Every structure is written in structure tokens, then in C-alpha cells.
Amino acid sequence: MNGWALAGTTFLASGVEAVEALTIVLAVGVARSWSVALRGTAYALIVLALIVVLFGPLLRLVPIEQLKLFVGIVLTLFGLSWLRKAILRYAGRKALRDEDAAFEREVSALRAAEDAQADKIALITAFKSVLLEGLEVAIIVVTFGAASTLALRWSAFGAAAAVVLVALLGLALKQPASRVPENTMKFVVGIMLTSFGTFWTGEGLGIAWWGADFSLVILAAFYLAVSLVLVAAARVPGVARA
């Protein structure tokens, strides 16, 4: 399996989740203190790293054919979930996430907290947001990494690169990444995860894909075409593409 494809998928997936987590972490930093925001973030990242390190190798104890089937189903379900949200947003049936509005809500809520509990609430808020947003990515990284140690390294590299990049941009700009094309990224990730999932599910069922890994490109093109048809069919009249 192409390592760059694994890294690219986890990079985009991590980028989307990191942007959403960044909004909350920035709100904690602005409303309370940056030391609290960074501590909460660090604790959550440690927990997520432990999940990847502990559970990644354990999955490789499962017989390969059963593992491919399990991994394929998990990735397909994740991919379809991401695709569904992106399609509904492109069709105008689900509101796009507004990072600026989310930032203002969190800042207001944190500033309204009683001083005696403010830092504790802020720490938990930063920790929880990073942990929850990162948990889905951690599962994707572990699932990809079940294929081999090399696959785990590639997928973990993609996730780590996205987190570091978004964190550096956030700390430099001190404002939410509201201009990031989040829905487009979710759309791409959904197609890639669904394609990988279908490929591995097929292999787990004993299907010999034509062209081997090249069939991933065909699967991605198929899911892209189907998704565009669904967007057109579901689009609310008078709503422009997001």
C-alpha cells in the first residue's frame, strides 16, 4: 500500500479535526491563559499517542484475512460518515461549521465561569476538545497501522504533521482557522477512507482486485462520481455549492 496515500489521508483527516480543536484551545487561551490551554492540549495528545502506540501493534495479532475485513469495514463506515456530512453541506441541507462563531461562544462561556473554578474548567475544556476531536483520527491511524509497522509509521506521520502545522498556524495567528476549506477536506477524506475501506473489505472476503493497488484509483473515482450525483440530487434549490 502506498505510504504517501496513507499519510495524505491521515494528514487531511487530522487537519480537519485539528482546526476544530484549535478553535476551542484558542478560546481557552484568550479567555483564561495560554499555559492552561497548552497543558490541556498536551495531556490530550499524550493520551491519543498512547492509544496509537498500544492498540496499533495489538491489531496485528489478528489473522491477516480477518484483520483486512475488520479494518475495511471500520474505514468504510468512517468514510461514509464523513462523506454524508460533506454531501449534506454541499447540498445546503446542513449548515457549514462557523469557526468564528464557535470561538466567540467558547470565549463568552469561559469568561462567565466563576474565578475559583475558571482555570479548572478551562483545562478540562481544552483537554476534552482535543481528545474528542483527535479520537476519531487516532482510530483511523490505528486501523491503517494494522497493516504493518511501516503503515503505522506513515499514517502516524501524516497525523502528526497536520497537528503540528495547524498548531503552529494557530499560535502564530491567534485566531480561528475560519478560511480553511473544511468541508472540501472532509469530502476528500470521506472518499479516500471509503475507497481504502472497500479495497480492504474486498481483500478480506477473498476478492482479487483488478490492477491491485491501482483499483484504489478506480474506487475513488467511482465514489467521487456517486457523491457528486448525490449532491446534485439533494441540493436545495437556490443554494450555491459550499
Secondary structure, 3 states (H helix, E strand, C coil): CCHHHHHHHHHHHHHHHHHHHHHHHHHHHHHCCHHHHHHHHHHHHHHHHHHHHHHHHHHCCCCHHHHHHHHHHHHHHHHHHHHHHHHHHHCCCCCCCCHHHHHHHHHHHHHCCCHHHHHHHHHHHHHHHHHHHHHHHHHHHHHHHCCCHHHHHHHHHHHHHHHHHHHHHHHHHCCCCCCCCHHHHHHHHHHHHHHHHHHHHHHHCCCCCCCHHHHHHHHHHHHHHHHHHHHHHHCCCCCCCC
